[in-house]
């Protein structure tokens, strides 16, 4: 038996051990979109930091972060 057959058998064994294929992160990311701009209703990930939200409010709407995102606590 050649090395090619051994490699193929090993791939088959490893595939059987691994079980399912890679899972998609799309549903989890969609669920984490829970910061919503009150002006344009654009969603942002939960992990979005205050400077990015402030930039959105200034550039898109000419407002403060508190106006667009009243539920987000700004760092002091």
SERO-4910 file (N, C-alpha, C, O; in steps of 0.05 Angstrom, whole numbers):
BEGIN
 pado doro    nc1    nc2    nc3   cac1   cac2   cac3    cc1    cc2    cc3    oc1    oc2    oc3
  Unk    A     17    -23      0      0      0      0     18     25      0     37     26     15
  Unk    A     11     44    -17     28     68    -19     20     89      1     -1     86     15
  Unk    A     36    110      2     30    131     21      5    146     14     -9    157     32
  Unk    A     -3    148    -11    -27    161    -20    -52    148     -7    -70    162      1
  Unk    A    -52    122     -6    -75    108      5    -76    112     35    -98    115     47
  Unk    A    -53    113     48    -52    118     77    -63    146     83    -78    150    102
  Unk    A    -55    165     67    -64    193     72    -95    195     68   -108    208     83
  Unk    A   -105    181     48   -134    181     42   -149    169     66   -170    179     74
  Unk    A   -138    146     76   -151    133     99   -151    151    123   -170    152    138
  Unk    A   -128    164    128   -126    182    151   -146    205    148   -158    213    168
  Unk    A   -149    217    124   -168    238    120   -196    228    126   -212    243    138
  Unk    A   -203    204    117   -229    193    122   -234    189    152   -256    196    162
  Unk    A   -214    179    167   -217    175    195   -220    202    210   -237    204    227
  Unk    A   -204    221    202   -206    248    215   -233    261    209   -244    275    226
  Unk    A   -243    257    185   -269    269    178   -291    256    194   -310    270    202
  Unk    A   -289    230    199   -309    217    215   -307    226    245   -328    229    258
  Unk    A   -283    231    255   -280    241    282   -290    269    285   -303    276    305
  Unk    A   -286    285    265   -293    314    266   -323    317    267   -333    336    279
  Unk    A   -337    300    254   -367    302    254   -376    323    235   -372    321    210
  Unk    A   -390    343    245   -402    364    228   -381    382    216   -358    383    226
  Unk    A   -388    395    195   -370    414    182   -370    440    198   -384    443    219
  Unk    A   -355    459    189   -353    485    203   -381    499    204   -396    497    185
  Unk    A   -386    511    227   -412    524    230   -410    554    223   -389    566    227
  Unk    A   -431    564    213   -432    592    205   -436    610    229   -450    603    248
  Unk    A   -424    633    229   -426    653    250   -447    674    244   -452    692    260
  Unk    A   -460    672    221   -478    693    212   -502    697    231   -509    720    237
  Unk    A   -514    676    240   -538    679    258   -530    692    285   -545    708    296
  Unk    A   -507    684    295   -497    695    320   -491    725    317   -498    741    334
  Unk    A   -478    732    295   -472    760    290   -497    776    286   -498    799    296
  Unk    A   -517    765    273   -542    780    269   -556    785    296   -567    806    300
  Unk    A   -555    765    314   -567    768    340   -552    789    357   -564    801    375
  Unk    A   -526    792    352   -510    811    368   -513    840    358   -502    858    371
  Unk    A   -528    844    337   -533    871    326   -555    885    343   -577    887    333
  Unk    A   -548    893    367   -569    904    384   -566    933    392   -580    943    409
  Unk    A   -547    947    380   -545    976    383   -558    988    358   -548    983    336
  Unk    A   -578   1004    362   -593   1015    339   -593   1046    341   -599   1058    361
  Unk    A   -585   1058    318   -586   1087    316   -616   1095    315   -631   1085    298
  Unk    A   -624   1113    332   -652   1121    334   -660   1140    311   -683   1144    306
  Unk    A   -640   1151    296   -646   1168    274   -650   1153    248   -670   1157    234
  Unk    A   -631   1135    241   -633   1121    215   -638   1091    219   -641   1077    199
  Unk    A   -640   1082    243   -646   1054    250   -624   1034    240   -629   1010    237
  Unk    A   -600   1044    236   -577   1026    229   -569   1011    253   -569   1022    275
  Unk    A   -563    985    250   -555    968    272   -525    966    274   -510    967    254
  Unk    A   -515    963    299   -487    960    304   -483    936    323   -501    930    339
  Unk    A   -460    923    321   -454    901    339   -452    911    368   -445    934    373
  Unk    A   -458    893    386   -457    899    414   -429    908    423   -426    924    441
  Unk    A   -408    899    409   -381    905    416   -371    931    404   -348    938    408
  Unk    A   -388    945    389   -379    971    377   -373    991    400   -389    994    418
  Unk    A   -351   1004    397   -342   1022    418   -353   1050    413   -362   1057    391
  Unk    A   -353   1066    434   -365   1093    434   -353   1111    413   -368   1126    400
  Unk    A   -327   1111    407   -317   1129    386   -329   1123    359   -333   1142    343
  Unk    A   -334   1098    352   -346   1092    327   -375   1101    326   -385   1110    305
  Unk    A   -389   1099    348   -417   1108    349   -418   1139    348   -435   1150    335
  Unk    A   -399   1152    361   -397   1181    361   -392   1190    332   -403   1210    323
  Unk    A   -374   1176    319   -367   1183    291   -391   1180    273   -396   1197    256
  Unk    A   -407   1159    276   -431   1155    261   -451   1178    265   -461   1190    246
  Unk    A   -455   1185    290   -474   1206    297   -465   1233    285   -482   1248    275
  Unk    A   -440   1239    287   -430   1265    276   -430   1265    245   -439   1285    233
  Unk    A   -420   1244    233   -417   1244    204   -443   1241    189   -448   1253    168
  Unk    A   -460   1224    199   -485   1218    185   -508   1238    192   -524   1244    174
  Unk    A   -509   1247    217   -532   1262    225   -525   1290    237   -543   1306    240
  Unk    A   -500   1295    243   -493   1320    255   -504   1323    284   -510   1345    293
  Unk    A   -507   1300    297   -518   1300    324   -497   1288    344   -476   1279    335
  Unk    A   -504   1289    369   -486   1276    389   -493   1247    391   -514   1237    382
  Unk    A   -475   1233    404   -480   1204    408   -504   1199    426   -519   1180    421
  Unk    A   -509   1217    445   -532   1214    463   -558   1217    448   -578   1205    455
  Unk    A   -558   1234    427   -583   1237    411   -589   1212    395   -612   1204    393
  Unk    A   -568   1201    382   -573   1177    365   -574   1151    380   -589   1133    373
  Unk    A   -560   1149    402   -558   1124    417   -564   1130    447   -546   1128    463
  Unk    A   -589   1135    454   -595   1143    482   -591   1120    501   -587   1124    525
  Unk    A   -592   1095    492   -590   1072    510   -561   1063    515   -556   1045    531
  Unk    A   -542   1075    501   -514   1067    503   -501   1086    523   -503   1110    521
  Unk    A   -487   1074    542   -473   1090    562   -446   1099    551   -429   1081    544
  Unk    A   -441   1124    549   -415   1134    539   -395   1133    561   -401   1138    584
  Unk    A   -370   1126    554   -349   1125    575   -343   1153    585   -345   1173    570
  Unk    A   -336   1155    610   -332   1181    622   -303   1187    626   -296   1208    635
***
